[in-house]
Amino acid sequence: MLMFLFLVVALAVVVTAVTLAVVGGGESAVLPEAAPEQLQDLLPLDRPVGRDDVESLRFPVAARGYRMSDVDDALARLGAELAERDARITHLESALAGAQAAPRITMDKPVEGNGQ
């Protein structure tokens, strides 16, 4: 019976100590709110995105995966840059095809025949 009473008192002391440490320790003892993680490896704004930028891109983990807004922003930026590059490639290919199809003007004198 004495052992049971000792265990009950010890349990009450532990519960009281934990409760005071978490709640009753004053404002400084309460754990501060954790700031939400923000995207650290931003894509460069002053130059086109390169392969190294995409490989080093890391998204912060949220409660249920990744933050949708961070992923959506990065994908929108990558999609816009890919569309811009595709348009530039199409423009350059059409300019090259036009240059190759244009008649060539030479400065050589035509060879005169025998008059036959």
C-alpha distance (Angstrom), angle and dihedral (degrees) to the residues before:
residue distance angle dihedral
M1 . . .
L2 3.78 . .
M3 3.81 90.9 .
F4 3.82 91.3 51.9
L5 3.80 91.2 51.3
F6 3.80 90.4 49.4
L7 3.83 91.2 51.9
V8 3.81 92.1 49.5
V9 3.82 91.9 50.4
A10 3.82 91.9 46.0
L11 3.80 90.6 50.0
A12 3.81 91.3 49.7
V13 3.81 90.8 50.3
V14 3.81 92.3 50.3
V15 3.81 93.0 47.4
T16 3.82 91.1 48.1
A17 3.80 92.7 48.1
V18 3.79 93.1 49.8
T19 3.81 92.0 46.4
L20 3.80 92.3 50.3
A21 3.78 92.2 46.3
V22 3.79 93.4 52.3
V23 3.79 103.6 34.8
G24 3.76 111.3 11.3
G25 3.78 101.0 45.8
G26 3.79 94.5 96.2
E27 3.76 128.6 -110.0
S28 3.79 94.2 -56.1
A29 3.78 93.2 54.5
V30 3.78 96.2 54.7
L31 3.76 112.9 91.5
P32 3.79 111.5 -108.1
E33 3.78 120.7 -120.1
A34 3.76 111.0 -89.9
A35 3.76 113.1 -118.7
P36 3.79 112.3 -120.1
E37 3.76 113.7 -104.1
Q38 3.77 114.7 -104.0
L39 3.76 128.9 -154.8
Q40 3.81 104.3 -87.7
D41 3.80 103.2 -177.2
L42 3.76 100.0 59.6
L43 3.75 120.0 -173.2
P44 3.81 111.3 -107.1
L45 3.79 114.6 -95.5
D46 3.80 97.3 -166.6
R47 3.82 98.7 57.3
P48 3.80 140.4 23.6
V49 3.78 117.4 -75.7
G50 3.79 113.4 -99.9
R51 3.76 134.9 -161.8
D52 3.81 92.3 -97.3
D53 3.81 90.5 53.7
V54 3.80 91.9 54.4
E55 3.81 93.0 44.8
S56 3.81 92.3 51.1
L57 3.81 94.3 46.3
R58 3.81 110.8 116.2
F59 3.77 125.2 179.6
P60 3.82 121.5 -147.0
V61 3.77 115.3 -115.8
A62 3.80 116.3 -115.0
A63 3.79 130.0 -167.1
R64 3.81 94.2 -79.0
G65 3.79 103.1 24.5
Y66 3.79 126.0 -65.3
R67 3.79 127.6 -6.9
M68 3.77 104.8 -95.0
S69 3.79 93.9 -147.7
D70 3.82 92.8 55.9
V71 3.79 92.6 48.3
D72 3.82 92.4 44.3
D73 3.82 91.7 50.4
A74 3.80 92.8 49.4
L75 3.81 93.1 46.6
A76 3.81 91.8 47.3
R77 3.80 90.5 51.5
L78 3.80 92.7 47.8
G79 3.80 91.5 46.1
A80 3.80 92.0 51.2
E81 3.79 92.4 49.4
L82 3.81 92.3 47.4
A83 3.82 90.6 50.1
E84 3.81 89.8 49.6
R85 3.80 91.6 50.2
D86 3.82 91.7 47.0
A87 3.81 90.3 52.1
R88 3.79 90.6 48.9
I89 3.82 91.7 49.5
T90 3.82 90.9 49.1
H91 3.80 90.9 49.6
L92 3.81 92.8 49.2
E93 3.81 92.7 46.1
S94 3.80 91.7 51.2
A95 3.81 90.9 47.4
L96 3.80 90.0 50.7
A97 3.80 92.1 48.2
G98 3.80 90.0 49.4
A99 3.78 91.9 49.8
Q100 3.79 91.7 49.1
A101 3.82 93.0 48.0
A102 3.80 95.4 48.6
P103 3.81 114.8 104.1
R104 3.74 112.9 -101.8
I105 3.74 117.5 -124.3
T106 3.75 115.2 -153.9
M107 3.74 129.0 -167.0
D108 3.81 92.8 -141.9
K109 3.78 118.2 118.9
P110 3.77 113.9 -116.3
V111 3.75 115.6 -106.4
E112 3.79 110.2 -111.2
G113 3.76 116.7 -134.6
N114 3.79 130.2 -137.5
G115 3.75 92.3 -93.8
Q116 3.79 94.9 -111.9
